[in-house]
Every structure is written in C-alpha cells, then in structure tokens.
C-alpha cells in the first residue's frame, strides 16, 4: 500500500518486523491526524493518476523523512518517542515490544486516557445481544 508501506518497501528491501512497526506508526499517525505528510493529492483535471510517478514521489519522501519530520504537528509529536524507537531498529533487530507498548501507554496517561481492553464494538455487541 502506498500510504502505509514502510520506507524500506519502497527501496525494494526484504521486509521485517521493523517494517510492520513502521507501517503501524503510519497508521496510528493517519488515524490521529487524518492525513500524512507524504500523501500526495492528485492534480486537478487529472482523471487517471500516474501510479508509477505517485509511487516514486511517495517513496522518495518517505526515504528522506526523519521521525521529527513525520511527527511535526502538535498532536503527532506525542508519538515521536515511539516513532524514533521504531526507526532506530535494524533489519534483524527484535523489537522491544514491552517498551513500545509502554511508550504508547505513557502518552495515553499523559492525556488522561486510561488504557483498557474495552472497545466501542464490544459495547455495541452487548447492546445488540440484549435486544
């Protein structure tokens, strides 16, 4: 996927757990911001976007982008420690998942959000079962 593929996917490298985490970071940032710095808007009047040009443009931006450039808004900067940790991983590194979870949980706590395993869809399912 152009938007959520890791920067290493654009280089044609073999992907690893690091790249899954980079993609996860892009997804979280997208959900937080509704957009990502490297997303290209198609030009006006162009009904068929040049997919190869778009692929090359997004890949070039992703490959140059530092964690600070990726997390450059008031909201996204809260994820900077998480993104830095992921970008520092090498191909064969085993991610410290506990540390990554704690970085996310810490930021949730800073925003006065208590992490739980309760999701909206669980509550909706319970309401439907009662009906």
N, C-alpha and C positions, 0 to 999 in steps of 0.2 A: 504494500500500500504506500503510495507516495507520501501521504501525510504522516503515518505512524511508523514507517520503516526506519530502522536505525541508520545513522550516518554511514556505518560500515557496510550496510546492504547496498548503498549507492556506489561504494567503491568495489563492489563485487567480491568482498571478502566472505570467507566462511563465517557463519554467524554462531554466536554462543549465548550463554545465559546473560552476559553483559548486554547483548543487543536486545534481548527480550526486555530487560530492565530499562534500556534507553527508550524503547517503544512504549513501555508503561509510563515513563516520565512524560513523553509527548502526549499520551492520552490524558493523564491527570492534568497537565497544563491546559490542554484543549478544553477539558470539562470545566476547569477553573476560569479560564479566560474567554472561551467561546471562539478562539482563534489562535493561531500560532504565527510567529514572526516570519517563517519561511513559506507560509501558504501564499500561493500566487492567485491573484484574481485574473480571470480571463479578460482579455481586451474587449471593449465594446465593439459590436458589429461582427465579431468572430463567432460563427455558429459551431465550428469544429476546432477545438483547441489542438495545437500541435503537441501531442503527448510526449514525443521524444524531447522536444525543447523544454516542456514543463518538467519532465523527469530530470534533465540535465541542470536546469535552473535550481530546482529544489535541492538536488544532491549537492551542488556547489555551495549553496548557502549553508546547508546542514554541516558539511565538512569543515567549513571555516568558523562556525558558530561555537563560541565558548559557553560554559554554563551561565556566566554573567550576562551574556547577550541573550541567551534563551530565557532567562528569568529576570527580565528587566522592567517589570511593572510592579506596582505596589502590592498586588496580590501574589504574583508569581515568585517574587523574591523570597517569599516564605518557604518555597521549595528548593531554594538554592543549595543548602547543605545536602539534601537528598540527591539532587542532580550532580553536584560535584563528586559525591561518593561514587555514583554510577559511572560518570565519565572517567574517573581515575582507574577503573578496572581494566585489566589487560584481557586479552582473548581467553586465556586459560584460567583466569582467576575464579576462585569460588567466592561468590558474593557473601558478605556477612549479612544474611537476611535479618537477623535479630537487630543489628544496628540500623539497617534501612527501615525496618518497622518502627523502631524507636524514634528515628528522625521524623517520621510522619506523625506518630502519636504525640511527640513533643509539640509539634506545630498545632495539632488539634487542641491540645491542652492550653496552649498559648491563646487560642481563640475561644476558650471556654466551651469547647465541644468535647464531651466525654465519649471516647470510642466504645461502641457496643457492637454486638452481633445482631442487632435489630435493624431490619431493613424495611423500607416502605412496602415492598411487595409481600413481606411476611404479614404485616398488619392488614393489608388488603385481602390476603388469602383467608385470614381469620374472620374477617367481616363477612366474606362470601360464604364461608362454611357455616356461619350462624344463621344465614338467611335461608 
